[in-house]
Amino acid sequence: MKKILTATLITLWGTSLMAADGQALAQKCQACHGVHFDKHALGESPDISTYSKAKLIGELREFQTENENDKFFQTMKAQVKDFNATDIEAVAAYISSLKK
């Protein structure tokens, strides 16, 4: 029983270490969106600090899957191209947790 408990705890600990860190991932977003995510990036984006987690997830997924030619869209597409579903979830959770 002790071995099973130890193995379970090690697995849980390892899984938590691999979980995406929304705050760390969102740091690259702050260059354009500001520390509080309320800046209008490239003078075009809305204030994303008021977005819900679901809206942020939807927007980030759209940037990954859609294709538009404007500068803002292409910039965002490049920023999120390497995010997986867990990363998107973590970033959205972090940004939405900072709501004013």
C-alpha positions in Angstrom: 0.0 0.0 0.0 2.8 2.4 0.8 4.4 1.8 -2.6 1.1 2.6 -4.4 0.6 5.8 -2.4 4.2 6.9 -3.1 3.8 6.1 -6.8 0.6 8.1 -6.9 2.1 11.1 -5.2 5.1 11.1 -7.5 2.8 10.9 -10.5 0.6 13.8 -9.3 3.7 15.9 -8.5 5.2 15.2 -11.9 1.9 16.1 -13.7 1.7 19.4 -11.8 5.2 20.3 -12.9 4.3 19.7 -16.5 1.1 21.7 -16.3 1.2 24.9 -18.3 2.0 28.1 -16.3 -0.4 30.7 -17.5 1.4 33.6 -15.9 4.7 32.6 -17.5 3.1 32.0 -20.9 1.3 35.3 -20.7 4.5 37.3 -20.1 5.1 37.4 -23.9 1.6 38.9 -24.3 2.4 41.8 -22.0 4.8 43.4 -24.4 1.9 44.5 -26.6 -1.1 44.1 -24.3 0.5 45.7 -21.2 1.1 44.3 -17.7 -2.6 44.5 -16.9 -3.7 43.4 -20.4 -5.7 46.6 -20.9 -3.5 48.2 -23.6 -4.7 48.3 -27.2 -2.0 46.2 -28.9 -0.7 47.7 -32.1 -3.4 50.3 -31.7 -5.9 47.8 -32.9 -6.8 45.2 -30.3 -9.5 45.7 -27.7 -8.9 45.8 -24.0 -8.6 42.0 -23.3 -8.5 42.5 -19.5 -12.3 42.4 -19.5 -12.6 39.2 -21.5 -13.9 36.0 -19.9 -11.8 32.9 -20.0 -14.1 31.4 -22.6 -13.8 34.4 -24.9 -10.0 34.4 -24.6 -9.9 30.7 -25.4 -12.1 31.3 -28.5 -10.0 34.3 -29.7 -6.7 32.4 -29.2 -8.0 29.4 -31.0 -9.2 31.6 -33.8 -5.8 33.1 -34.3 -4.4 29.6 -34.6 -6.9 28.2 -37.1 -8.1 31.2 -39.2 -6.1 33.0 -41.7 -6.4 36.7 -42.4 -3.9 39.0 -44.0 -4.0 42.1 -41.7 -0.9 42.9 -39.6 -2.6 42.5 -36.2 -4.0 39.1 -37.1 -0.7 37.8 -38.4 1.2 39.1 -35.4 -1.2 37.3 -33.1 -1.1 34.1 -35.2 2.7 34.1 -34.8 2.5 34.6 -31.1 0.2 31.7 -30.4 1.3 29.2 -33.1 3.2 27.1 -30.6 0.5 27.1 -27.9 -1.2 23.8 -27.3 -4.7 23.5 -25.9 -3.4 23.3 -22.3 -1.3 26.5 -22.9 -4.3 28.4 -24.3 -6.4 27.3 -21.3 -3.7 28.4 -18.9 -3.1 31.8 -20.5 -6.9 32.4 -20.7 -7.4 31.4 -17.0 -4.5 33.7 -15.9 -5.6 36.8 -17.9 -9.3 36.4 -16.9 -8.3 36.0 -13.3 -6.9 39.5 -13.3 -10.2 41.2 -14.1 -10.7 44.6 -12.6 
